[in-house]
Amino acid sequence: MKGHAERAAEFLKDAARARWHDQALWYVREKRDRLARSVPEWEALRETAHAIKRHTLARLERYLEEFERNAQARGAVVHYAEDAAEHNALVLDILKRRGAKSVVKSKSMLTEECGLNDYLAPRGIEVVESDLGERIIQLAGDRPSHIVLPAIHLKREEVGEIFHRRLGTTAGESDPTILTRAARAHLREKFLAAEAGISGVNFAVAETGAIVVCTNEGNADLGNSLPDLYIASLGIEKVIPRMRDLAVFLSLLARSATGQPISAYTSHLLGPRPGQEMHLIIVDNGRSRILRSERFVQALYCIRCGACLNTCPVYRRSGGHSYKGVIPGPIGIILAPHRGLKAYKDMPYASSLCGSCTAVCPVKVDIHRQILFWRNEVVEAGELGRFKRAVLKLATLVMRSEGLFAAAGAAARKILRALPPVFYNSRLTIWGKEHDLPEMPARSFRAQYRQYMKEKKSPAEKGERS
Ligand code: SF4
């Protein structure tokens, strides 16, 4: 299987798409910044969200039991699934018992993780994705490239072509309003005919037994209210203790995800509607292993807002399909290796370690620190390639010596300047003509750090008297 670098190189072959992808996501990041700045207590909210997650995950068993008790009291049937296979088998069993063969599903990263659609299709169940982006991807036979904007890698002309082929819209039609109307008419038929609805869950409130589902299209609401059978799948980490905690997360989620004050639809589901059967499947699928790891536990704080993807310079310029695993971007990098270090050993290197992901994360997951930890694990497991090992040894040698560092910097700059501009200053490269080579610092990082520490010392430490 190709590594991240090879897949990124493929994405970058279409320079126009790569540039547009980068700009589209940066636009979302800027919207997020504006909305975050408009909330004076933004940082306090992030701190609180982090503290709520830390508190809850340290007492997860207790809160899951409380949630289960209250959800059952409201009429939901609660199941636990150890892994993806068990989850899928449970869903199939529930559908079969009710004789349901057509399902409308709203966006759920957990069911993606479990490969639910691929499991159900050969068993005679038609699953229709009801989120517009997900439906586009499904009709195209593609896979999502972003956790919030699954079709962000496709241009509207391409969507028009997919709709023409699959939904019979006019050839060459790329007007978003016309395409959205066509999708709405098509999906409405599917909603009305569906025998079951399946969705993910954003939050599960222990105190009330309610599940909370946030969307911008209202598709989850149609899916969970129209059919007589509704199944919601949630990871064990989705539980939060109280309703008042929810306010903290809702203040952060949509602002971080798409730069909106709140999702268009935030639905609180307190049990099935009259005449309906409601099942909640609580899934582990490796999460309790992460829960036990002090280094990596914060990955479970994630509320899947996608902000770390939008800000990541590597993700924006390499596209979501360059990452292995279901979830791309920085959060994907720290989750995927839990499924097998060998298979995902290249993922921790798909990062510049700039820390922008950590800086925007609404729940303050220590993302870039975890990426570094994973690199450490890759090295310790002997999974680092020979070439990379040699390069890193050389780099260590150079960075440890002020003289070598200065000489290497000067030489590198000279060589780069001597190269024809096509290497660093052309439309052929994503670097683009608006960029120039960065100035090399005159002194090594080590020397700068020493100087910084020296200046930081208090007068007392320096032996000075006031
Ligand atoms: S890690 Fe943080 S920023 Fe990234 S998706 Fe999760 S909550 Fe959002």
Residues whose N, C-alpha, C, O or C-beta is under 5 A from the ligand:
A	BS01	SF4	C302 I303 R304 C305 G306 A307 C308 I331 C357 V360 C361 P362 V363 V365
